[in-house]
Amino acid sequence: MKKLLVLLLALAMVLPTISLAEGFDPAEFAGSTLNVYNWGEYVDMSVIRAFEKEYNVRVNYKTYESNEYLWLQLQSEDAWDVIVPSDYMIERLIAAGKLQPLDKSIVDNLDNLAEGVQNLPYDPDNTYSVPYFWQTVGIVYDTTKIDPEDMEAQGWNAFQNADYAGHAYMYDSSRDAFMIAEKSLGYSANTTDEEEIMAAYEWLRTMHQNLKPSYVTDEVIDSMAEGLKWMALVYSGDAAYILSENEDMAYCTPEQGTNLAVDAMVIPANAKNPKLANVFIKYMLEYDASEANSLEVGYTSANAEVLEALSGPGGDYEGNDAYLPRAGYEKDEMYVDLPAEWQSRQPDLWAKVMAE
């Protein structure tokens, strides 16, 4: 049903035409190229094609798999017009002077934002960023293999259970791996305490030895939808899609706490086409584009009306436990940008875990 609705949207081309500031002439962009760098599996490409047609432009759309890889790429001379980092990486980019402010005479639809993604600490006035999707990190599991009561009781400790050896996927992300270890041990996901970091490292070594997980990235989505493993660490948007495809799957957000994350659209300081970038950001926040993207990939829309429509009565994600992020839970945390000396420490320790 979800794919059918997206296809109908694409065929009907009912994506938004933007009303911009007085004196704006869309024809000025004809023949231009917009360079967009985003996460993998994170957009409905019919939205991109509709934008290209509306403004007679070409979108050079590329993908990456981690914030840390994105950071490294931004140190080169290559210029991207729109990128979609996570909260803590946006904090780092702002501090490093690598972003330019939005043109709010163009991006004038910020009142579309859902309450859960307003006034965020890394950019409280949306000077630089517009939320794109938001999510939690949790566990998707096969209820025919793992009893829901057992999963809820174990939480993150399920990743140390030798009974599941060889039947689990672990997402290859050092920040998320350390988060689940830290939360399991009762620490902050943003700790820089040496003893706590090393305790989390030992927790992950035990996970590696006991669970013998397969380390994956985006391939976890289709693999869990097909039921190839019993459990997996996933982002809630991917979980929402998996649950919609496989009725045996369930989603657990452990009571030990998790990461509440936001990915947001920003414009690099060296963007070659910043005006068109602002147009694109506004376009993506409008109802039809936001709806199509959320239907396609399963992540929670930053558009308040879309969020209500998709999660409410009759919505495609009505009753889907993974679509609507848990809000107001005191043990959940948003990542902050760690001090420079820690930015390579977790990835280095994580590489050691996987190499054992």
Phi, psi and omega in degrees: 000317182299311181298324180296316180297319179295318179299317179297320177299316182294317181294322181282343181052048182267030179277160196289142165261129191266135172265114187252185184301152181302134179092355180283134180238104181304336182297341181294343181266354186308126179085358181284162174242130176252123181264114184242131182237117189220171175294155175292149177056046191227018180203153168271115186296342176293332176294317178298315181295322179294321177296317178301317181291318182299321186248007177054049181231171174247133175255116174272099189254117179235162184232158176224171187242355179203154176298323182293322176294318177302315180302316179296319180295328181285351176279349180275181181276351181298138182249125174252146181269324178223130173232165186228067181284170173274167185315303184294329178287326175297319176304315180293317181295322177296313181298327182274000180071026184262005177238154173248151181297151174291153171267099185283356169286341175260306179277077186252021182243031180294343176290355174286345188292139176293154183302323183293345180240024175261148173055047182284146191297331182284342180199070192297334181256011183052041177294322186244343194221152174232117180306140182251303173221161172223158189193170170244172171252134182205196184240122168266134182216157181271114183290347175277348180249326182233124180293133180305323178295321178295318180295316180297323180291323182281320186057226182297338180293348173302334180282002173245005185277111182295342178295340181259013185305129179082000184242024185225148169255138173241126181291130183280079178217114184298320182295317181288324178298313179292328178299314184291325177294314181296318179293321178298326181272358178086017180261169172286146175290351180248019183297145170235016178287127185301315182295321179291319178300316181289328175295321177295321177300316179293324177300316181290326175297319177296319176302312182300319182285317184280316190272329183051056184284162169269130182267125190220172169234241188294341180295346179297333186297300181292327181296318178285327175299329178273356178073032184284338176228169181278329185204160180201146168281124183217163170276148189300327178296318175295323178297320180300318178294315181301315180296326180288339182263337186221110186291346178279347185272146176226167183235130179243126170255101190303145180291347176290349182104160182211184176269128170258115190240150175230131170255134187226151180277130179222166182242116179300152182299331182261019179303138180275340184225063187294328181293315178294328177298317177297321177299316181297317181297317177298316180304316184289339179271348179291161189303308189292319177293317179298319180295313181298318180296316182292322176296322184289316190251345174090356180278156186287125182292144174277349179276122187300317182292320178295315179303314181295318183292318185282330182264347183273187181306126179083355180285157182300332181250019175301127179078002179273110188297340184269341188287319185262109182301143174297134183238143173080010180275122191295337181274351176281146182222148168269137178296145169247161179288121182286154176305155188305322184292343180261349186294333176257347185295308180298313177302322179294315179294321179297320178297324178293321178301309184290337183276348183291000000 
